[in-house]
Amino acid sequence: MTDQSSIKLPEASRRRFLQGAGATSLGLVVGFHWLPRTALAQAKAAGEPQMMNAFIRIAPDNTVTVLSKHLEMGQGVYTGLSTIVAEELDADWSQMRAEGAPADAKTYANLAFGMQGTGGSTAIANSYDQLRKAGATARAMLVAAAAEQWKVPAQDITVSKGVVSHAGSGRKASFGQLAAKAATMTPPAEVPLKDPAKFVYIGKKVARIDSRAKGNGTAQYTIDVKLPGMLTALLQRAPQFGATVKSFDAGKAKAVPGVVDVVQISNGVAVVAKNFWSAKLGREALTVEWDDAAAEKRGSDQILAEYKELAKKPGLPARKEGNVDEAFAKAAKIIEASYDFPYLAHAPMEPLDVVVKLDTQGADIRGCEIWAGDQFQTPDQMNAARVLGLKPEQVKINTLFAGGSFGRRATTMSDYIVEGAEIAKAIGAKEGTRGAPVKLMWTREDDIQGGRYRPMYHHVLKAGVDAQGNITAWQHRIVGQSIIAGTPFEQVMVKDGIDATSVEGAANLPYAIPNMSVELHTTRTGVTVLWWRSVGSTHTAFATEVFLDEIAAATGQDPVALRRKLLTRHPRHLGVLNLAAEKAGWGKPLPAGRLRGIAVHESFSSYVAEVAEVSLKPDGSWKVEKIVAAVDCGQPINPDIIRAQVESGIGFGLSATIKPGISLSNGTVEQSNFHDYEVLRIHEMPQVEVHIVPSREKPTGIGEPGTPPVAPAVANALMSGTKQVYRALPLPATATKSA
């Protein structure tokens, strides 16, 4: 595997990344980059679309294109960002378009990361103020152009639904008619932003910008890219993590019709062919001998057993308040539990793929163009440049739609991008294939067996309660692998040995408990790991919320009442808890065989509570029938997309709740495709209600926060009816009532 530390971010960039990653407000507006006046002048050629600023392009046909610095991978970010621009621009929604921005961190940095990239549910949060200003500034430039052209005061001009008007003279013009003139106007240093009370689009439902293209098949994904002379490559990777190529025999592979070449790169042996099928057959015929001296050889059970031993000892402190030992000594009752979580694959619908085309002169590489559903443009540009001996600015990245990611495409070591670049470089060194574009494709099996995973975790919790049932002590030990170790973010996101992503949702637990200790044991395995939708909260929410219900049961308290008592200082947590409970009818009788459970959790500065309604049959089989969710994500941009993302997050979380995870045998992943690494099927999806808290707070993340509460809500529902505790994911297929 390529070293994740191969790229280095500037210190200022790392500081900005930490600011965003620390669950603080992401409404940071720093370094807003307008296009240079020279660039605007160059764009003024007759009939060309005009760049009003780095984010907005207006064409003569009156279309307004928003250049999105964030990847559209199904989450609706093109629509959300365009909504913000359209609001301040006073455009008509029918004229709005969106496309991926160029890879250029100076102009298109994610303000939460300090580099260009999408993740951490930051897209809307970090772009809100920035794009409001971009839209308002472009509007002011259009007005200034009209005022100069019509010789009327700018304050007498109005803009509505894409039409610039002057009532006194009866003059009107479209954006497209004014764009060329407007592009020459000096952007105002400061512009007033619209009063939220006058919002036309923000907070309202508008049609998704990408729906038509995705519905009629014209949307371009990497898998759709076809270039003249393009070759297709499949890579044979090691079956064990950490193994390397010892030797290989390409004879039989090269004999397959359509196979053009077989080349070794840093991560395995690639078969390059005229089409996918030839490459696949060629790879099947390839013989590779692997050196497993440094490979991971443990199985999942062995790794988990080692984790359990570690958990018997104190870990490094992630949070320490009061005196836990003294509080335990005085407690009327001690409650203890442990929870286990497997490795999980991301399994996006479109497996990883990239197209790489080198610009060569003889054997020299002069430039590179990449097509990909690119989630981390800055690291990918830098790593591709490093491999090819180029400067980052010599690598052009065309960011296309991605068919899902859930974190998988966001790697600082740019695994699939680097593989594609290395293959293109290897065949480019040969006369017969020099300059040929290469499409590297991962099959589903490649993705499931050779990818990067949500780490395995083991949690141990202990609580002390007094005679009145009040929680007086809380101890939480977490054992698992660091996602951040070995990346450029380690210097700022790992403090005193604590990876912030391992303890998020636990170290910032909102419940009012006077004596609290959260500890972490960070482990090392050969298994490559990565953030997975909602990252640390995928396991901390389950452990803390199920344990809280165990405490409620042990002390005879209602789970909602207990949470209300503990959340008096956290009104936004309390707000979603009360809303979800109210809408789900908490406390009202349920039909026979129906159970309810609740969980509340904050992630990415958004607050979500979910009530699960579960049916339980006499034979122990059960099904999640309904989820009622309440969400507070600040100012809603598009309520329909918020609901869709919460529904999606619930479905994603339910997969991990009821479907087996990734398991290892002798260091090899046992699953290979959707037949043995299952995802939730449509008939298993429950009815979902999503209730959005009205808010004027800055927008926060929504792509991930719907995922963490669903598993504990389901487990708590089952516990309420069976009196059995459920301390591992996935949950058992049958639930038996205790005697």
MOQUITA-V238257 format. One record per run of one state. SS is the DSSP state (A for helix, B for strand, O for the rest). FROM is the first residue (numbers start at 1). LEN is the number of residues. Records with the same first field share a line. If there is no record, write none. Layout:
SS->FROM-LEN, FROM-LEN
//
This chain:
O->1-3, 7-4, 22-15, 43-7, 54-2, 59-5, 69-8, 90-3, 101-4, 109-1, 111-4, 116-7, 151-3, 161-2, 167-4, 183-13, 199-12, 217-4, 225-6, 237-7, 250-1, 255-4, 266-2, 274-2, 286-1, 292-8, 311-5, 322-2, 331-2, 342-1, 345-8, 362-2, 373-4, 389-3, 400-1, 402-13, 429-2, 434-4, 442-2, 451-2, 455-2, 466-5, 482-8, 496-2, 504-11, 524-5, 530-7, 556-3, 567-4, 585-9, 604-2, 617-4, 633-6, 659-3, 663-1, 666-2, 670-12, 685-2, 693-12, 723-5, 729-5, 735-5
A->4-3, 11-11, 37-6, 77-13, 93-3, 105-4, 123-28, 154-3, 175-8, 196-3, 211-6, 222-3, 251-4, 276-10, 300-11, 324-7, 377-12, 392-3, 415-14, 431-3, 444-7, 490-4, 500-4, 537-19, 559-8, 571-14, 639-20, 682-3, 705-18
B->50-4, 56-3, 64-5, 96-5, 110-1, 115-1, 157-4, 163-4, 171-4, 221-1, 231-6, 244-6, 259-7, 268-6, 287-5, 316-6, 333-9, 343-2, 353-9, 364-9, 395-5, 401-1, 438-4, 453-2, 457-9, 471-11, 494-2, 498-2, 515-9, 529-1, 594-10, 606-11, 621-12, 662-1, 664-2, 668-2, 687-6, 728-1, 734-1
//
